[in-house]
Amino acid sequence: MKRGGFGAIAVAIFAALMSLYAAGATAAVPTSPVAFEKGTPLKLTSAASDYWVYVPESYDASGNTPTKLFVWMHGCGGDSSGDIWTVSPGGAQDWISVSVGGRDGGCWSMGTDGPKVLNAVSDVETHFNIDSRRVILGGYSSGGDLAYRTAFLSADTFAGVLAMNTSPFRDTGSTREALLAAATWKFNVVHVAHIQDTTYPIAGVREETNAMISAGYPVTRVEVDGTHWDAPGDVVNGHAVPGTDADIRSLLLPHIGDGWMSPEPELTEPPDPDPDPGPGPSPVPRVTFTGKPGKVTKSRVAKFSFKSSVAGSSFQCRIDDGGFKACKSPKTYRPLRRGTHRFRVRAVAAGVTGPAADFRWKIKRRQAVQR
């Protein structure tokens, strides 16, 4: 056998293992199941806010079959308990719906409300079997602003965005350049815009969605007659319109079935496909954790230790939605807020940047001592 033949076999075996890994890593039997009634919204609480969840008739009550998740944010003045019905048509629905709370009756805060969304996702995954590669964000007006911002800053968590009467950049509290640079992949988008909307004028929506298209994002923009919010039968442009809620159900929700998937999780320590590759390009440095917090902890201090497969590597660390910054092992963060966190670290050697090792964990609230 030629020396290269063994390497080819190893690569094939590795690819097969990765296929199995990716398929098995997308969902899990719930670790903290809750009692629920199919077709009836249930109010739950994450580390950051309350949220409503709707479980369809199609859900496997044994918790052994993964399902899609659609996470929705209401507009200014809306409420999560009402909007859960808007995004949960029932019948043949084959996804679990979540309507994020914490801003009922008001508008979302772009700088502080992202954790409400991320914590709702991580919390519902402990109660139901969610396919983590089929999580889709959605929102109307201010909720759409937050959906776009969260998707850009945590892109690999989401398969796509369904947006209604909003705009990708204008009111996100960030800049177009910063959001496009932050995204780790070009997620899917369906954006419905009412042509007579004066809150998000159609010219600005066209310009910003076209900018996403030019940047390589798969964006579908749907334009129909309507103002920012319409009741069924309101007359716009000389004819009655179905209404905003009806447009959400008929123009947005069907795209949950488009087969969107977020990227496969990275393997941080793949086996060497050829133990003696001979001269070649500089090796890719890969990070291994040697110390990290528990998956669920009460400590607000997190200490990470790590090493690289290539001697002399430097490291870059990233916590939650921040960017990668130079760091050394061990790396400690304190004090951290309660809720879900994500730490990533990558190595750089001889000008080659390796893939990031990724760890997520949850900080629980300490229970009060009974006296």
N, C-alpha and C positions, 0 to 999 in steps of 0.2 A: 504494500500500500504506500502511496506517495505521502510525504510528510504533511502536505496540505490536506490530504484526505481526512485525517483524524480531526483536524480543526473544523472541517466542513460538517462532520458528523456532530461534533460538540455544539456547533452553532445551531444545527437543526434541533438537537435535543433541547438546547436553551430556549429556542423559539417556541417549541411545544410547551415547555414549562411556563413560559411567559403567557402563552395563550390561556392556559389553565389558571394561572395566577390572576390575570386580568378578569376572567370570567367569574372567579370566585370572590374577588375583592370588591365587587360592586354592590353587594348587599349582604345582610346578616340577619339572622333570627333576632328579634328584638330582645334586648337585655333587661328592659323594664316595661313589660307589657301592661296595658291599662284596659279596664273594662270599657267597652264602647258599643254603640248601637249603630249599625249600618244605616246610612241615610239621615242621621240626626247629628247636627254639629255638636262637637264636644269642646269645652274650654279647657285648655291646658296652660301651664306656666313654665317658661324657660328661665334661665338665670338672668335674663334681661327684661322680659315682659310677658304678659299673657298673650295667647294666640288661640285661634279657633281652628279646629281640624274637622274635615268631613271625610268619612270613610265610605266608599261606594260599595254597592252590592257585589262587585267583581272581586273585592279583596279577599284573599285567602285568610280566613279567621285563625287558622293554625299558626300563622306567622312564618310559614316555610317558603312562601313565594314572594319574590320582590315585586314592587310596584313603582310606577312613576310618581313623582311629587311635583305639584304646582304650588308655588309660594307667591301670594298676592299681597299688594299694599294698596289701600284705599287712597282716594284723593283728599284734598283739604276739606274739612268738615264732615268727612265720611266716618264710618265706624266699622271695625273688623267683624262684629257680630252680624251686621247686615250684608257686608260684601262677601262673606263666606257662602251665602246663598247664590250670589251673582255668578261666582266661579265654580259652582257645584250643580250642574244641571241634573245629576242623577241619571236614571235610566241606564244607558250603555256606557256611562262614564267609567273609564278604566285607570283613573289616577286618584291619589289622595290629594285633597285641597287643603292648603293652610292659608288663613288670613291673619296677618301679623297685627297684633295690638300694640298698645303703648302710646298711640297718638290719636285716639278716638276723639272726634270733634275738632281736631286741629290739623296742622300741616306737619310733614316730616322734617326733622332736622338733619340736614345732609352730613354734618360733621360728627354727630353723636349717635345716630339711629341705625347705622350699619350693623352694629352688634345685635340689635333686636332681630334682624333678619337672619344673621348667621347662627345665633343661638336658637332660634325657632327651628332651623333646619337640623342642627345637631341634636336638639331635644326630641323632635318627632322621630328621628332615626333610632332613638332608644326605645320607643313605644311601638313602632310599626316596622315592618320589613320594607325598607326603602331602597330602590336601586339608585345608588349614589351617583351613577353616571347619567341618570335621567332626571335630574332636578332642574326645573325651569322656573325662572323668575318672571313676575309680571306686575304691572301697576298702572294705575290711572292718574294722570295729572302729577301732583307732587309724589304720589306713590311710584309713578313711572320714573321720575327723576331719581328716586332712591334705588329703584331696580337697576337702572343703567349704571349708576355710580358703584353699586355693590358688585354688579357683574364685571365691570372693568377691573375693580380692585381685587376681586377674588374669582377671577375668570375660570380657573380650573375646577371650581366647585360647581359650576353651572353649565348646562347644555345649551341654554339660550335664554332670550328675553322676549316676552310678549308685552308690547307697550301700547297704551291708548291715550291719545290727546296729551302728549308730553313732548320732550325733545332730548336727544342723547346727551347734550353737554350743557346747555344754557343755564339751567338752575340746579346743577349737581354740586355746586360749591367747589368745583375744581375747574381745570382747564382742559380743552380738547387735547392738547399736546400731552399733558400729564396722564390723562386717562388712557389714551391710545398706547402710550409707552408702558403703562402699568400692566396691561392685559397680557397674560401668558399664552393666550391663543385667541383666535378670531371666532368668537361664539356666534350662534345663529340668532337672527332677529326677525320678528314680524312686527311692524309698526303701523297701527291704524291711526289715521289723521282725519279729523273732520275739517272740511275745506273752509267752512265759515267760522272756525274757532278763532276768536280774537285774543284768547289768553296765550295760546301757542300758535301764532300766525303761520299759515301754511308755507309761506316763503322761507321762513327760518327753519321749519321742520324739514323741508326739502333740502335746504343747504346742508344741514347737519347730518341727515341720513345719507345724503350723497357723499359727504366726507367720509363716513364709515365705509361706504361701498368702495370709494377710491382707495381706502386703506386696506382693502381686501376682505372686509366682513361680508358674509352672506346675508344681506338685508333685503326683505320684501316690504315695500311700503304700499299700504292700501289707502286710497283717498276716497272718501264718500262725503255726501252732503251732511251737514250738521254743525251745531255750535259746540262750545266747550262741553256743555251737558244738555241733553235733550230728554224730555219725557216722551213716551210712545205717542205718536200722532202729532207732535209739534210740527208746524209748517216751517220748512227751511228751503230757501231757493225755489219757492212756489209749489212745494209738494210736501206731503206728510212723510216724516222719517220714522224709522223703527224705534229710535231712542238709544241712548248711550249704553245702557245695560244690555239691550238686545244686540247691539253691535259687538260688545265684548263677547257675548256667547256665540254669535254666528260667524264673526270674522277673526277672532283671536283663539278661542278655546279649541277649535278643530285642529290647530297646529301643534297641540300637545301630542298628537298622534303622528307627527312627521318623522319620527324615528331619530330625533336628535340625541346625541350622546357627547358628554364631555370627554376630554382625553383620558387614556388609560393611565392609571397610577404608575409613577416611575419606579423601576427597580433600582435600589441604591447600591446593591452588591451583586452584579451579574457574574457568573463564573467565567474564567478565562477560557475562550474557545480554542486557544492554541497555546500550550504551555511553553513552546519554544518558537515564537513568531519570527525571530531573527531581526535584522535591522529594519527599521520602519519609522513612522512618525512618532512624535512624543506621545507617551501613554496618557490616557484620560484619567485624571485623579478622581477617585470615588471615596465618598465619606462614609464612615461607619460610626454609629453612636457607641460610646463606651459607658455613658451614664446619662440618665434623663429622668424626669418626674414619672410618677404613675399616671396611667390613663385617666384616672379620676382621683383628685386630691383636694384637700382643704387648704393646702399651703399656697400663699400668694407669692412665694419665692420659687423660681424655677432655675435649676442649674443643669447645664448640658456639658457633657464631655464628649469629644469626638477625635477621630484620627483620619488620616488620608492614606490611600493605597500607594501614593507616591511620596517618597521622602522629600522634605524641604518644601512642601506645599504651604501656601498661605490660605486663609479661610475668609469667607464672606457669610455673614449671618443675616437673617431676616425674621422679624417677629410680626405676626398678624399681617396688617395691610401696609406695613412699612417697606422700604426698599432694602436691597442687600447693602450691608456695610462691612468694612474690614473688621475682623474679630479674631480672637484667639481662644483656644481651649484651656480651661473651662470657661464657658460664657454663662453669666448669671443675670437674670432679670428680676427686678423687685421695685415697688410692689405691683403686682398684676391685679387687674380687676377680676371679679368672679365671672365665670362663664367659660366659653370655649376659646381656646387659643391655638395658634399654629406657629411652629418654629421650623425654619428651613436653614440649612447650612450647606455650602458648596466649597470645593477646594479648587485652587488655581495653581498650576505647575507648568513652568516653561511656556507660559502664554496660553495654555490650554485650560479652559474652565470646564469642570466636570458637572454632572447632574446633581441637583440638590437632594440631600437626604431630608426627609419630611416627617414631622411628628406633630400629632394633634392630641390635646388633652383638655380636660375640663376641671375648673376650680369650683368646688361646691361651697355653699354657704355653711359656716359652722353653726351647728344647732345650739340654741341658747341653753344654758345650764338651768335645770329646774331647781327652784329653791322652795 
